Amino acid sequence: MKRTYRWTATVSDGRHHDGEAAGTVRARSEAAARQAIAEWVRQDGARKNRTWAATRIELN
């Protein structure tokens, strides 16, 4: 059964701390939630012509 996780993630391009992102995600496990969040951060950066990665993900 899927669960809703609230999350915050530190976003970085590898050289600079670019800020934080936050939201909610529905996933079957914490591992699946972390994968979905990392992919979302990468895609959000790509839409903005940046190479972002989530360097720290906190789930609530």
N, C-alpha and C positions, 0 to 999 in steps of 0.2 A: 504494500500500500504506500502511495506517495505521501510525503510529508512536506509541509512548507517550512523553509528555512529563511530566516532573515540574515543578511550578510553585510559585511563591510570588507573592502579589499584595498590594500595599498597598491597604487598604480605607478609603474616606473617604465622608463624606456631603456633601462640598463645603465644610464649615465646620471639621470636626475630623478628625484622623487617628484612625480607629476601630480600627486594628489591622491584622493580617495574616491571610491565609488561605493554605492550602497544600493540594496534592493532586496527582493525576495525571489526565491526559486523553489520550484516543486521538484522533489527527487525522491528516489527510493532509499538512498543512503547518503551519509555524509560525503563519501568518496565521489559518488555521482554528482552531488551538489557542487563540490569543489571543481570537478571537471567542467561542469556547465558554466560556472562562474568564470573560470579561467578562459574558456572559449568566448564567452560574452565580452570580456575585457579586451581580448585580442581583436574581435570583430569590431567593437566600438572604436578602438584605436585605428583600425584599417579604414573605417568610414571617415575618420578625421585625418587621414594620411599620416598616422603616427604608428610606431611599432611598440605598442604598450603590452605589458605583461603584468599579471597580478603577482606581486611579490609576497604578500601576506594576506590570507583569507581567514576571516573570523566568522564563525557561524553562531547564531543565537537560536 
